Amino acid sequence: MRRLNRGAGLLTIAVAAAGWPTASPGQEAQPPTGTCLTCHAALGGRLAAPAESYPRDVHAAKGFGCIACHGGDATLAGLEAMDPMKGYIGVPDHRQVLEVCGRCHADAEFMRRYNPSLRVDQLAEYATSTHGRRLTELGDPNVATCISCHPAHEILRPTDPNSSVHPLRVTETCGKCHADPERMEPYGLPSDQVDKYDRSLHWRMLSEEGDLSAPTCNDCHGNHGAAPPGISWVGNVCGQCHAVMAGHFVESRHAEVFTLLGTPGCATCHRNHDIGEAGDAMLGLADDAVCSQCHSADDPGGQAAAAMRAMIDSLRTVVDSAEWVLSRAENAGMEVGQAQFEMTGAHDGLVKARAAVHAFNPDVVGAEVEGGLEIAAEGVERGVRALRDLQVRRMGLAASVIVIIVLIVGLVMKIHQIEGRHTAGRTT
């Protein structure tokens, strides 16, 4: 903790003592044109790239010129514009990047002029991150800084689909480092996280179903304060979205045991980057069940898992039966709308029972299953009753049809009889 506070202090001092010109009104309003862009555009190649991309940058849109970050004097032509005596720094190194960006973004009074809602604690957060600590404490030049995620000269709003930090592009941004085996090897870190995430339910929700609230890298690891959640905090991270499951898990025996074993709670059963869709098959003692990895039919945990699975299977079976019989009745023209509406409660019971599994207590699961079973059983009964009524109606209809046919036959015969008499009378 002392080392961390010292690192944060160094960053604060560096920002306060930075030798670049402060953001005066004249510098703020200077448009991104003039000798800097003119010369760089004429140089071509790598040196022309900033001149080509910066006009699209959010800072350019606010009227900030090149000297706002690089210092110097944009009113002068030639090399004299890049005079260190005028604050020119050229390409900032890792530590200088923090100072340059923090000079504005850590100044609440300054940021209020442009975006009062934008947080101004990013620099302080960065000091607590794995990246920031390695930079300030170890002088590691390979860790990410501001421009690693927000590319210099091409910073766009996060809501812009082309932004490097748009939800659909965050994995690409983080993957530039974390999916590079050579870059990760010195740190002993895996480089398959992005590949795993691309197969996860979260990425499918985000990319295929368009749910931009689905989690990506920074939702679980943080952004400016990026770091692994830690064994004992994984449940809190997942609980940001899965609050009901997290509430059950915290009260369970597994929460304590997993921490003692050094095992991350949620990730132990659901994995982390390659999280798949949860299903009932995960519960129980079958070969593909998660519970069977640690429990057997001989221990209390295995018996509890088998009991919970049996409860959920029974509820799901009755719910499916109710849906089937009510659907048959509806297709036959019977009025079962109210019964179908009330089946929502049975489905809710099934959802709650599946969430209650995270308490790892059959009594908790049973309480949810019981309510759902009662509603579903009532649905089955009402569906069967409707079909029975339908049968009675059909039998009544059949009897009525027979009576009508008999009457029609009798009437036809009577008509023929009368016609026969009239014909006989005319003949005589």
ChimeraX attribute file (.defattr): number of C-alpha atoms within 10 A of each C-alpha:
attribute: neighborCount
match mode: 1-to-1
recipient: residues
	/A:1	7
	/A:2	7
	/A:3	11
	/A:4	17
	/A:5	13
	/A:6	15
	/A:7	21
	/A:8	22
	/A:9	15
	/A:10	15
	/A:11	23
	/A:12	19
	/A:13	11
	/A:14	18
	/A:15	22
	/A:16	12
	/A:17	11
	/A:18	15
	/A:19	17
	/A:20	22
	/A:21	17
	/A:22	15
	/A:23	16
	/A:24	9
	/A:25	8
	/A:26	8
	/A:27	18
	/A:28	17
	/A:29	15
	/A:30	18
	/A:31	16
	/A:32	23
	/A:33	16
	/A:34	15
	/A:35	17
	/A:36	23
	/A:37	22
	/A:38	13
	/A:39	15
	/A:40	17
	/A:41	17
	/A:42	11
	/A:43	13
	/A:44	12
	/A:45	10
	/A:46	10
	/A:47	14
	/A:48	16
	/A:49	15
	/A:50	18
	/A:51	22
	/A:52	15
	/A:53	13
	/A:54	20
	/A:55	19
	/A:56	13
	/A:57	18
	/A:58	15
	/A:59	20
	/A:60	21
	/A:61	13
	/A:62	14
	/A:63	17
	/A:64	21
	/A:65	25
	/A:66	26
	/A:67	25
	/A:68	23
	/A:69	24
	/A:70	18
	/A:71	25
	/A:72	25
	/A:73	19
	/A:74	21
	/A:75	11
	/A:76	13
	/A:77	14
	/A:78	11
	/A:79	8
	/A:80	14
	/A:81	18
	/A:82	21
	/A:83	14
	/A:84	15
	/A:85	12
	/A:86	16
	/A:87	19
	/A:88	20
	/A:89	19
	/A:90	14
	/A:91	10
	/A:92	14
	/A:93	12
	/A:94	20
	/A:95	17
	/A:96	17
	/A:97	17
	/A:98	23
	/A:99	26
	/A:100	21
	/A:101	17
	/A:102	23
	/A:103	23
	/A:104	18
	/A:105	19
	/A:106	19
	/A:107	13
	/A:108	16
	/A:109	12
	/A:110	15
	/A:111	16
	/A:112	13
	/A:113	8
	/A:114	10
	/A:115	10
	/A:116	12
	/A:117	9
	/A:118	12
	/A:119	14
	/A:120	19
	/A:121	15
	/A:122	17
	/A:123	25
	/A:124	19
	/A:125	16
	/A:126	24
	/A:127	28
	/A:128	20
	/A:129	21
	/A:130	16
	/A:131	20
	/A:132	30
	/A:133	21
	/A:134	19
	/A:135	20
	/A:136	21
	/A:137	15
	/A:138	10
	/A:139	13
	/A:140	14
	/A:141	14
	/A:142	12
	/A:143	16
	/A:144	19
	/A:145	20
	/A:146	18
	/A:147	15
	/A:148	15
	/A:149	19
	/A:150	17
	/A:151	15
	/A:152	14
	/A:153	20
	/A:154	20
	/A:155	21
	/A:156	19
	/A:157	14
	/A:158	15
	/A:159	10
	/A:160	11
	/A:161	13
	/A:162	14
	/A:163	20
	/A:164	23
	/A:165	24
	/A:166	17
	/A:167	24
	/A:168	19
	/A:169	16
	/A:170	18
	/A:171	23
	/A:172	17
	/A:173	20
	/A:174	19
	/A:175	17
	/A:176	13
	/A:177	17
	/A:178	19
	/A:179	20
	/A:180	13
	/A:181	14
	/A:182	11
	/A:183	16
	/A:184	14
	/A:185	11
	/A:186	8
	/A:187	8
	/A:188	9
	/A:189	13
	/A:190	12
	/A:191	18
	/A:192	15
	/A:193	18
	/A:194	19
	/A:195	14
	/A:196	14
	/A:197	20
	/A:198	16
	/A:199	14
	/A:200	18
	/A:201	18
	/A:202	21
	/A:203	24
	/A:204	16
	/A:205	15
	/A:206	17
	/A:207	15
	/A:208	9
	/A:209	10
	/A:210	12
	/A:211	15
	/A:212	14
	/A:213	12
	/A:214	17
	/A:215	17
	/A:216	20
	/A:217	20
	/A:218	17
	/A:219	15
	/A:220	19
	/A:221	16
	/A:222	17
	/A:223	17
	/A:224	23
	/A:225	20
	/A:226	20
	/A:227	17
	/A:228	13
	/A:229	16
	/A:230	13
	/A:231	17
	/A:232	16
	/A:233	15
	/A:234	19
	/A:235	23
	/A:236	18
	/A:237	18
	/A:238	20
	/A:239	16
	/A:240	12
	/A:241	13
	/A:242	13
	/A:243	15
	/A:244	14
	/A:245	20
	/A:246	25
	/A:247	17
	/A:248	18
	/A:249	23
	/A:250	16
	/A:251	13
	/A:252	16
	/A:253	13
	/A:254	15
	/A:255	21
	/A:256	14
	/A:257	12
	/A:258	16
	/A:259	14
	/A:260	11
	/A:261	9
	/A:262	11
	/A:263	16
	/A:264	20
	/A:265	25
	/A:266	23
	/A:267	16
	/A:268	11
	/A:269	16
	/A:270	15
	/A:271	13
	/A:272	18
	/A:273	22
	/A:274	20
	/A:275	18
	/A:276	15
	/A:277	9
	/A:278	12
	/A:279	9
	/A:280	11
	/A:281	13
	/A:282	18
	/A:283	24
	/A:284	25
	/A:285	22
	/A:286	14
	/A:287	11
	/A:288	12
	/A:289	16
	/A:290	18
	/A:291	20
	/A:292	19
	/A:293	13
	/A:294	10
	/A:295	17
	/A:296	17
	/A:297	14
	/A:298	8
	/A:299	10
	/A:300	11
	/A:301	18
	/A:302	20
	/A:303	17
	/A:304	21
	/A:305	25
	/A:306	20
	/A:307	19
	/A:308	26
	/A:309	21
	/A:310	14
	/A:311	20
	/A:312	24
	/A:313	15
	/A:314	14
	/A:315	25
	/A:316	20
	/A:317	14
	/A:318	21
	/A:319	22
	/A:320	15
	/A:321	17
	/A:322	26
	/A:323	19
	/A:324	15
	/A:325	20
	/A:326	28
	/A:327	17
	/A:328	17
	/A:329	22
	/A:330	17
	/A:331	11
	/A:332	12
	/A:333	12
	/A:334	16
	/A:335	14
	/A:336	18
	/A:337	12
	/A:338	10
	/A:339	20
	/A:340	19
	/A:341	10
	/A:342	14
	/A:343	23
	/A:344	14
	/A:345	17
	/A:346	27
	/A:347	19
	/A:348	15
	/A:349	26
	/A:350	25
	/A:351	15
	/A:352	19
	/A:353	25
	/A:354	21
	/A:355	20
	/A:356	26
	/A:357	23
	/A:358	23
	/A:359	21
	/A:360	19
	/A:361	18
	/A:362	19
	/A:363	14
	/A:364	17
	/A:365	25
	/A:366	18
	/A:367	14
	/A:368	23
	/A:369	27
	/A:370	17
	/A:371	17
	/A:372	28
	/A:373	24
	/A:374	15
	/A:375	22
	/A:376	30
	/A:377	18
	/A:378	18
	/A:379	28
	/A:380	22
	/A:381	16
	/A:382	20
	/A:383	27
	/A:384	17
	/A:385	15
	/A:386	22
	/A:387	20
	/A:388	13
	/A:389	14
	/A:390	16
	/A:391	12
	/A:392	12
	/A:393	12
	/A:394	12
	/A:395	12
	/A:396	12
	/A:397	12
	/A:398	12
	/A:399	12
	/A:400	12
	/A:401	12
	/A:402	12
	/A:403	12
	/A:404	12
	/A:405	12
	/A:406	12
	/A:407	12
	/A:408	12
	/A:409	12
	/A:410	12
	/A:411	12
	/A:412	12
	/A:413	12
	/A:414	12
	/A:415	11
	/A:416	12
	/A:417	12
	/A:418	12
	/A:419	12
	/A:420	11
	/A:421	11
	/A:422	11
	/A:423	11
	/A:424	10
	/A:425	9
	/A:426	7
	/A:427	7
	/A:428	5
